[in-house]
Amino acid sequence: MNTGKDLLRSIETTWVGESAQFLAFSTDIPGLFTKDRTSAMRARRSFEEQVRALLIANEM
């Protein structure tokens, strides 16, 4: 089982030229990703927020 820190370290950000946007995703959480047309950092931050929300929800 991955810890929250492991999940945050596994975040990747990539440019998708065909759609002119950045994607942030983790191979550890299939189907969870975020996209942003202008900023890789903004996409990554948004994804980190989603991961943190999932971790908090799982602790409850």
N, C-alpha and C positions, 0 to 999 in steps of 0.2 A: 504494500500500500504506500503510495506516495504521500509525503507530507505537503502542506501548503507551500512551503519554500521550494520543494522539488517541482511542484506544478508551475510556480511563477518562473522558475529558472528555465522551464521547458518551452516557454513562449517563443514563437518564431514570428517574425514580421517579414512579409515578402510583397514585392510590387507585382501587380497583375496588369500587364500592359494593355491587354485586349479591352479591359473594362476601365482602365486608367484609375486604379485605386490600390490602396494598400490593404492587405489582409493580415490580421494577427490571429494566431491559432496555436493550439497545443496538440501534439500527437497523443497525449495522455487523456484528452477529453474529446473523443470523436463527436463531430457535429456542433461543437461550440466554437464560434469564431466571431470576429467583428471586422467591419470594413470601414474605410475612410478614404474619401477621394483626394484629400490634400496632405495628410500628415501620418506618417508611420508611427510617430510617438503618440499621437492622439488615439490611433487604433490600438496600440499596445496598452495604453492606460485604460481604455474602455474594456479591453479583454481582461486586464488584471482586476478591474472592479467586478466583472462577472465571476471570475474565479473566486475572489474573496467572498462574494455574496453566496456562492455555492458552498464554500467551506464553512461559513457561519451558519447557513441553513442546515448543513449536515451535523454540526455540533449540537444543535438544539434537540 
